[in-house]
Amino acid sequence: MYMRFFSRLYSAMAGPRPVVLSGPSGAGKSTLLKKLIKEYDSVFGFSVSHTTRNPRPGEVNGKDYHYVTREAMQMGIDNGDFIENAEFSGNMYGTSKAAVQDVQAKNLICILDIDMQGVKNIKKTDLNPIYISIQPPSMDILEKRLRDRKTESEESLQKRLHIARVDMEISKEPGLFDTVIINDDLEEAYGQLKQALLVEITKVKNVNMSS
């Protein structure tokens, strides 16, 4: 089903490729994404994921996530409405087809922020995105970042660290990612991210200037 959907979807988009951004929680994906969207608000569109977890302080429904009930999300999964989905710490997460289509309908580069399981799932489709991995300089630094957030229980934090170790090991698989960025210095990491997307950014800018 996903193969047929993305075959139609990719055929329909003659413009730039979507972007799959992945990396462990605490690696700095959200910060880099916010900088990217702020600088290129007329180029990129963020694919808003669905989740069954409760919003954190400051998070906005429909902007940070689509916050839904487990029943509603399971129904959507059963109906084939999701590209990928996963469960972590008792909460469900997923990317819907509608979220991608909403961005592409605006002639923007669609950004998908997903976990390693989602990356593997999308590899089986015809979406043909640019795959970028954002990683921390070390596990010690990642743990400090997560602890400084003060949003996790000790059990949840240990689960995230375990998943991060596994994901970082998997990310070394040849050909899995087009670009791997070690987020030690934010500005340097952001520069690498922009460089990796320069061709697609230029395409969209050129289209916008000629329209």
TILOMAR-657195 format. One record per residue: x, y, z of N, C-alpha, C in turn; residue number from 1; chain. Coordinates in pm, whole numbers, plus 50000, padded with zeros to 5 digits. Atoms other than C-alpha are relative to their C-alpha. Example, Ala and Ser with C-alpha at 12.3 -4.5 7.8 and 13.67 -1.06 7.14 Angstrom:
BEGIN
{rec {50089 49881 50000} {51230 49550 50780} {50090 50120 50000} 1 'A'}
{rec {49918 49881 49994} {51367 49894 50714} {49923 50109 50073} 2 'A'}
//
This chain:
BEGIN
{rec {50084 49879 50000} {50000 50000 50000} {50087 50126 50000} 1 'A'}
{rec {49912 49884 49993} {50281 50244 50097} {50073 50020 49868} 2 'A'}
{rec {49928 49992 50127} {50467 50161 49774} {49914 50068 49894} 3 'A'}
{rec {50090 49941 50100} {50162 50246 49561} {49978 50148 50028} 4 'A'}
{rec {50025 49862 49961} {50095 50563 49757} {50117 50090 49962} 5 'A'}
{rec {49884 49915 50024} {50449 50697 49731} {50036 50004 49853} 6 'A'}
{rec {49974 49997 50143} {50479 50599 49366} {49917 50111 49937} 7 'A'}
{rec {50087 49894 50052} {50183 50825 49294} {50047 50136 50051} 8 'A'}
{rec {49962 49875 49937} {50303 51090 49538} {50126 50058 49939} 9 'A'}
{rec {49872 49952 50053} {50659 51111 49406} {49986 50039 49853} 10 'A'}
{rec {50020 49968 50141} {50545 51105 49044} {49936 50137 49984} 11 'A'}
{rec {50074 49875 50010} {50321 51399 49116} {50087 50121 50033} 12 'A'}
{rec {49920 49886 49961} {50599 51612 49262} {50123 50012 49910} 13 'A'}
{rec {49889 49979 50092} {50829 51742 48991} {50107 50087 50064} 14 'A'}
{rec {49909 49909 49931} {51002 51963 49245} {50105 49928 50083} 15 'A'}
{rec {49891 50052 49917} {51259 51902 49519} {49961 49875 50080} 16 'A'}
{rec {50023 50123 49923} {51299 51583 49719} {49965 50034 50145} 17 'A'}
{rec {50027 49983 49856} {51158 51550 50071} {50128 49972 50079} 18 'A'}
{rec {49885 50022 49913} {51397 51531 50366} {49957 49917 50121} 19 'A'}
{rec {50022 50081 49880} {51404 51258 50630} {50112 50032 50098} 20 'A'}
{rec {49904 49964 49896} {51573 51380 50947} {49982 49905 50117} 21 'A'}
{rec {50008 50096 49892} {51656 51126 51215} {50116 50017 50097} 22 'A'}
{rec {49895 49989 49899} {51859 51103 51533} {49938 49985 50137} 23 'A'}
{rec {50054 50021 49865} {51822 51031 51905} {49947 50127 50064} 24 'A'}
{rec {50052 49887 49923} {51622 51254 52135} {50114 50063 50078} 25 'A'}
{rec {49889 49931 49933} {51862 51517 52269} {50115 50031 49908} 26 'A'}
{rec {49891 49974 50096} {52079 51526 51957} {49993 50142 49945} 27 'A'}
{rec {50014 49862 50046} {51941 51869 51864} {49922 50015 49871} 28 'A'}
{rec {50078 49992 50125} {51710 51789 51570} {49902 50117 50003} 29 'A'}
{rec {50104 49896 49992} {51434 52022 51690} {50060 50140 49989} 30 'A'}
{rec {49936 49868 50006} {51671 52316 51740} {50046 50032 49859} 31 'A'}
{rec {49954 49979 50137} {51824 52271 51395} {49883 50022 49905} 32 'A'}
{rec {50118 49984 50085} {51482 52234 51236} {49939 50139 50014} 33 'A'}
{rec {50058 49868 49977} {51356 52554 51396} {50083 50108 49930} 34 'A'}
{rec {49913 49903 50069} {51658 52745 51261} {49978 49993 49849} 35 'A'}
{rec {50019 50020 50144} {51602 52597 50915} {49868 50061 49954} 36 'A'}
{rec {50132 49948 50036} {51232 52683 50907} {49997 50153 50012} 37 'A'}
{rec {49998 49854 49982} {51299 53034 51038} {50071 50070 49885} 38 'A'}
{rec {49923 49938 50109} {51560 53110 50770} {49936 49976 49864} 39 'A'}
{rec {50058 50036 50131} {51376 52934 50487} {49852 49968 50015} 40 'A'}
{rec {50143 50026 49975} {51010 52969 50580} {49922 49980 49871} 41 'A'}
{rec {50071 50015 50128} {50913 52985 50211} {50055 49884 49918} 42 'A'}
{rec {49938 50111 50070} {51117 52676 50121} {49961 49866 50063} 43 'A'}
{rec {50025 50126 49929} {51057 52410 50388} {49865 50000 50070} 44 'A'}
{rec {50121 50020 49922} {50745 52272 50545} {50021 49879 50089} 45 'A'}
{rec {49977 50107 49904} {50749 52056 50856} {49881 49903 50001} 46 'A'}
{rec {50104 50102 49991} {50557 51730 50846} {49970 49976 50148} 47 'A'}
{rec {50036 50011 49858} {50373 51731 51179} {49955 49857 50032} 48 'A'}
{rec {50031 50138 49962} {50370 51387 51339} {49881 49993 50095} 49 'A'}
{rec {50106 50028 49902} {50089 51232 51543} {50061 49929 50120} 50 'A'}
{rec {49957 50072 49881} {50137 51113 51899} {49885 49988 50099} 51 'A'}
{rec {50101 50019 49895} {49930 50979 52185} {50050 50053 50134} 52 'A'}
{rec {49950 49946 49873} {50153 51138 52452} {49940 50138 50024} 53 'A'}
{rec {50051 49868 49964} {50048 51451 52637} {50098 50109 49957} 54 'A'}
{rec {49910 49890 50038} {50186 51790 52524} {50090 50039 50116} 55 'A'}
{rec {49910 49945 49899} {50491 51921 52708} {49973 50150 50010} 56 'A'}
{rec {50022 49855 49985} {50488 52280 52841} {50050 50077 49878} 57 'A'}
{rec {49964 49918 50115} {50488 52522 52549} {49970 49939 49866} 58 'A'}
{rec {50031 50066 50126} {50399 52265 52284} {49857 50032 49956} 59 'A'}
{rec {50130 49961 50056} {50108 52346 52053} {49946 49890 49910} 60 'A'}
{rec {50063 50102 50082} {49866 52097 51901} {49991 50047 49855} 61 'A'}
{rec {50003 49965 50142} {49896 52093 51522} {50127 50067 49952} 62 'A'}
{rec {49873 49937 50036} {50236 52263 51534} {50117 49910 50039} 63 'A'}
{rec {49894 50091 49955} {50464 52043 51744} {49963 49855 49969} 64 'A'}
{rec {50056 50132 50031} {50249 51731 51711} {49850 50014 49981} 65 'A'}
{rec {50144 50017 49993} {49895 51627 51638} {49976 49906 50118} 66 'A'}
{rec {50021 50081 49881} {49793 51503 51983} {49865 49931 49991} 67 'A'}
{rec {50122 50077 50020} {49537 51225 51951} {49991 49888 50104} 68 'A'}
{rec {50018 50113 49909} {49392 50940 52154} {50059 49875 49936} 69 'A'}
{rec {49948 50128 50051} {49533 50589 52122} {49898 49935 49905} 70 'A'}
{rec {50104 50062 50082} {49200 50473 51981} {49996 50064 49860} 71 'A'}
{rec {50006 49929 50128} {49197 50741 51709} {50122 49967 49914} 72 'A'}
{rec {49879 50027 50076} {49557 50674 51610} {50003 49856 49950} 73 'A'}
{rec {50003 50139 50043} {49513 50298 51600} {49904 49980 49883} 74 'A'}
{rec {50096 50007 50109} {49211 50344 51377} {50063 50050 49870} 75 'A'}
{rec {49932 49946 50118} {49418 50558 51139} {50104 49904 49944} 76 'A'}
{rec {49900 50099 50042} {49695 50298 51131} {49933 49883 49930} 77 'A'}
{rec {50075 50113 50058} {49445 50021 51063} {49943 50034 49863} 78 'A'}
{rec {50056 49956 50128} {49298 50228 50779} {50107 50032 49896} 79 'A'}
{rec {49892 49973 50095} {49642 50272 50617} {50029 50146 49981} 80 'A'}
{rec {49980 49857 50013} {49656 50645 50686} {50141 50047 50036} 81 'A'}
{rec {49867 49961 49953} {50014 50638 50821} {50111 49940 49915} 82 'A'}
{rec {49882 50044 50073} {50347 50614 50638} {50082 49909 50090} 83 'A'}
{rec {49923 50078 49904} {50522 50489 50949} {49946 50030 50139} 84 'A'}
{rec {50040 49978 49861} {50447 50447 51317} {50085 49913 50091} 85 'A'}
{rec {49921 50075 49902} {50622 50328 51630} {49944 50032 50139} 86 'A'}
{rec {50043 49978 49862} {50564 50302 52005} {50121 50012 50089} 87 'A'}
{rec {49891 49980 49906} {50792 50434 52277} {49945 50042 50136} 88 'A'}
{rec {50041 49969 49862} {50739 50439 52655} {49848 50009 50013} 89 'A'}
{rec {50146 50005 49986} {50372 50352 52614} {49926 50100 49915} 90 'A'}
{rec {50064 49901 50088} {50306 50630 52360} {50025 49965 49854} 91 'A'}
{rec {49989 50027 50143} {50243 50594 51988} {50042 50127 49925} 92 'A'}
{rec {49956 49890 50084} {50411 50814 51726} {49985 49956 49854} 93 'A'}
{rec {50009 50038 50141} {50360 50826 51349} {49989 50120 49907} 94 'A'}
{rec {50011 49898 50106} {50367 51023 51024} {49886 49962 49907} 95 'A'}
{rec {50114 50030 50086} {50043 51043 50832} {50025 50044 49857} 96 'A'}
{rec {49992 49962 50141} {50006 51061 50455} {49952 50144 49983} 97 'A'}
{rec {50058 49866 50011} {49793 51373 50500} {50100 50108 50040} 98 'A'}
{rec {49902 49901 49954} {50075 51551 50688} {50101 50031 49889} 99 'A'}
{rec {49906 49979 50111} {50312 51499 50392} {49931 50074 49886} 100 'A'}
{rec {50073 49937 50110} {50049 51596 50135} {49971 50147 50028} 101 'A'}
{rec {50027 49860 49964} {49966 51916 50326} {50118 50090 49967} 102 'A'}
{rec {49879 49922 50028} {50326 52034 50291} {50025 50009 49850} 103 'A'}
{rec {49972 50002 50144} {50368 51929 49929} {49900 50082 49920} 104 'A'}
{rec {50103 49920 50069} {50043 52101 49831} {50038 50147 49996} 105 'A'}
{rec {49954 49861 49996} {50218 52429 49922} {50130 50019 49921} 106 'A'}
{rec {49876 49998 50078} {50512 52346 49690} {50123 50026 50089} 107 'A'}
{rec {49889 49988 49907} {50748 52317 49988} {50072 49866 50012} 108 'A'}
{rec {49926 50123 49971} {51020 52065 50071} {49946 49944 50131} 109 'A'}
{rec {50059 50061 49881} {50857 51828 50316} {50107 49939 50088} 110 'A'}
{rec {49905 50055 49903} {51061 51753 50628} {49929 49898 50088} 111 'A'}
{rec {50053 50103 49913} {50994 51429 50812} {50102 49970 50110} 112 'A'}
{rec {49914 50025 49884} {51142 51398 51162} {49955 49866 50059} 113 'A'}
{rec {50044 50134 49960} {51129 51024 51234} {50112 49918 50063} 114 'A'}
{rec {49901 50086 49935} {51301 50748 51428} {50058 49899 49901} 115 'A'}
{rec {49929 50094 50088} {51521 50471 51291} {49905 49898 49938} 116 'A'}
{rec {50097 50095 50054} {51229 50233 51251} {49927 50062 49881} 117 'A'}
{rec {50065 49930 50109} {51057 50494 51036} {50089 50014 49878} 118 'A'}
{rec {49903 49991 50110} {51372 50541 50829} {50000 49869 49921} 119 'A'}
{rec {49999 50132 50064} {51378 50168 50759} {49873 49978 49919} 120 'A'}
{rec {50128 50016 50071} {51009 50175 50660} {49997 50082 49872} 121 'A'}
{rec {50003 49913 50118} {51052 50468 50421} {50099 49952 49894} 122 'A'}
{rec {49905 50058 50096} {51353 50294 50262} {49931 49899 49907} 123 'A'}
{rec {50073 50100 50079} {51098 50040 50135} {49903 50064 49902} 124 'A'}
{rec {50094 49929 50087} {50896 50308 49954} {50072 50067 49883} 125 'A'}
{rec {49945 49925 50112} {50946 50518 49641} {50011 50150 50030} 126 'A'}
{rec {49999 49858 49964} {50954 50847 49832} {50130 50069 49956} 127 'A'}
{rec {49871 49948 50044} {51326 50896 49752} {50040 50132 50066} 128 'A'}
{rec {49959 49877 49932} {51404 51155 50019} {50151 50010 50018} 129 'A'}
{rec {49863 49985 49955} {51738 51292 50135} {50001 49956 50147} 130 'A'}
{rec {49995 50053 49863} {51830 51100 50451} {50115 50066 50077} 131 'A'}
{rec {49900 49932 49918} {52010 51301 50721} {49989 49954 50145} 132 'A'}
{rec {49996 50041 49860} {52117 51177 51065} {50067 50108 50083} 133 'A'}
{rec {49943 49904 49905} {52174 51424 51351} {50039 49922 50125} 134 'A'}
{rec {49951 50079 49888} {52389 51277 51628} {50075 50086 50101} 135 'A'}
{rec {49925 49928 49896} {52538 51393 51959} {50149 49966 49991} 136 'A'}
{rec {49856 50029 50003} {52917 51412 52006} {50035 49873 50077} 137 'A'}
{rec {49974 50119 49919} {52900 51135 52269} {49875 49965 50079} 138 'A'}
{rec {50113 50042 49917} {52659 50937 52485} {49996 50079 50130} 139 'A'}
{rec {49997 49922 49876} {52775 51131 52793} {49934 50136 49981} 140 'A'}
{rec {50060 49869 50028} {52679 51462 52634} {49850 49985 49976} 141 'A'}
{rec {50142 50024 50024} {52348 51317 52516} {49926 49982 50132} 142 'A'}
{rec {50065 50022 49871} {52267 51197 52868} {49986 50132 50078} 143 'A'}
{rec {50007 49871 49930} {52349 51541 53012} {49890 50087 49942} 144 'A'}
{rec {50105 49919 50065} {52123 51713 52757} {49861 49952 50043} 145 'A'}
{rec {50130 50055 49963} {51835 51479 52839} {49968 50027 50147} 146 'A'}
{rec {50022 49974 49858} {51881 51520 53214} {49971 50148 50025} 147 'A'}
{rec {50021 49856 49983} {51896 51899 53181} {49859 50042 49961} 148 'A'}
{rec {50138 49969 50039} {51552 51894 53018} {49904 49987 50118} 149 'A'}
{rec {50084 50031 49883} {51401 51752 53339} {49856 49968 49959} 150 'A'}
{rec {50134 50039 50048} {51109 51611 53138} {49983 49848 50004} 151 'A'}
{rec {50004 50146 50006} {51192 51240 53176} {50010 49938 50139} 152 'A'}
{rec {49976 50081 49882} {51157 50987 53453} {50131 49926 49977} 153 'A'}
{rec {49874 50072 50015} {51473 50786 53520} {49983 49880 49907} 154 'A'}
{rec {50027 50117 50085} {51315 50481 53356} {49989 50040 49853} 155 'A'}
{rec {50016 49952 50137} {51215 50677 53046} {50133 50046 49942} 156 'A'}
{rec {49870 49951 50045} {51557 50840 53025} {50092 49884 49962} 157 'A'}
{rec {49915 50115 50030} {51735 50504 53039} {49956 49930 49871} 158 'A'}
{rec {50051 50058 50124} {51509 50374 52762} {50047 50081 49880} 159 'A'}
{rec {49955 49913 50109} {51594 50674 52545} {50149 49981 49973} 160 'A'}
{rec {49856 50018 50017} {51966 50624 52606} {50030 49866 49934} 161 'A'}
{rec {49980 50132 50061} {51941 50256 52516} {49967 50005 49851} 162 'A'}
{rec {50042 49987 50140} {51753 50336 52194} {50102 50083 49922} 163 'A'}
{rec {49900 49915 50066} {52008 50609 52115} {50125 49920 49965} 164 'A'}
{rec {49880 50083 50027} {52297 50363 52145} {49977 49908 49881} 165 'A'}
{rec {50033 50092 50109} {52123 50116 51915} {49989 50076 49868} 166 'A'}
{rec {50020 49922 50122} {52022 50384 51663} {50131 50053 49944} 167 'A'}
{rec {49872 49946 50046} {52369 50536 51649} {50086 49892 49938} 168 'A'}
{rec {49927 50113 50056} {52513 50194 51579} {49943 49965 49863} 169 'A'}
{rec {50066 50032 50128} {52256 50125 51304} {50033 50107 49895} 170 'A'}
{rec {49977 49889 50094} {52324 50467 51148} {50133 49987 49926} 171 'A'}
{rec {49870 50022 50065} {52676 50348 51061} {49988 49910 49877} 172 'A'}
{rec {50021 50089 50113} {52526 50109 50806} {50021 50076 49869} 173 'A'}
{rec {49970 49930 50125} {52666 50208 50463} {49874 50024 49915} 174 'A'}
{rec {50111 49968 50089} {52413 50388 50245} {49869 50031 50068} 175 'A'}
{rec {50127 49974 49931} {52150 50430 50515} {49967 50149 50001} 176 'A'}
{rec {50018 49855 50001} {52202 50807 50541} {50089 50064 49894} 177 'A'}
{rec {49921 49924 50097} {52320 51053 50278} {50102 50088 50073} 178 'A'}
{rec {49913 49912 49921} {52468 51280 50547} {49982 49970 50148} 179 'A'}
{rec {50002 50015 49855} {52560 51228 50913} {50064 50124 50061} 180 'A'}
{rec {49951 49876 49939} {52599 51546 51121} {50016 49980 50150} 181 'A'}
{rec {49974 50007 49856} {52763 51543 51465} {49975 50139 50059} 182 'A'}
{rec {50039 49869 49946} {52596 51824 51659} {50076 50032 50128} 183 'A'}
{rec {49917 49958 49888} {52881 51941 51881} {49990 50151 50017} 184 'A'}
{rec {50017 49855 50004} {52870 52308 51782} {49878 50029 49913} 185 'A'}
{rec {50129 49980 50068} {52520 52426 51683} {50016 50070 49865} 186 'A'}
{rec {49987 49925 50125} {52625 52680 51420} {50072 49918 49892} 187 'A'}
{rec {49927 50085 50095} {52869 52438 51259} {49908 49890 49947} 188 'A'}
{rec {50094 50105 50041} {52606 52163 51254} {49894 50057 49906} 189 'A'}
{rec {50101 49936 50085} {52353 52404 51104} {50057 50029 49861} 190 'A'}
{rec {49935 49976 50128} {52600 52500 50832} {50009 49872 49917} 191 'A'}
{rec {49992 50129 50070} {52648 52132 50745} {49862 49958 49949} 192 'A'}
{rec {50136 50035 50040} {52271 52082 50734} {49960 50080 49876} 193 'A'}
{rec {50034 49917 50116} {52224 52374 50494} {50077 49955 49876} 194 'A'}
{rec {49919 50045 50112} {52508 52250 50275} {49943 49871 49939} 195 'A'}
{rec {50055 50127 50047} {52349 51904 50253} {49871 50021 49921} 196 'A'}
{rec {50129 49974 50064} {52023 52064 50136} {50006 50112 49896} 197 'A'}
{rec {49983 49882 50086} {52166 52340 49917} {49937 49984 49863} 198 'A'}
{rec {50055 50022 50134} {52065 52185 49584} {49848 50014 50001} 199 'A'}
{rec {50146 49995 49995} {51702 52142 49689} {49950 50139 50038} 200 'A'}
{rec {50037 49863 49963} {51687 52486 49853} {50004 50091 49877} 201 'A'}
{rec {49985 49919 50121} {51811 52643 49529} {49887 49974 49901} 202 'A'}
{rec {50110 50035 50091} {51550 52456 49325} {49873 50074 50037} 203 'A'}
{rec {50125 49937 49955} {51263 52586 49534} {50007 50151 49985} 204 'A'}
{rec {49984 49854 50014} {51399 52941 49541} {49983 50043 49855} 205 'A'}
{rec {50009 49968 50142} {51430 52940 49161} {49856 49992 49951} 206 'A'}
{rec {50141 50016 50038} {51073 52814 49121} {49918 50117 50055} 207 'A'}
{rec {50074 49890 49939} {50943 53079 49362} {50029 50132 49930} 208 'A'}
{rec {49964 49875 50068} {51131 53356 49180} {49937 50010 49861} 209 'A'}
{rec {50055 49998 50135} {50995 53253 48840} {49849 49996 49997} 210 'A'}
{rec {50148 50009 49999} {50635 53214 48954} {49938 50133 50039} 211 'A'}
//
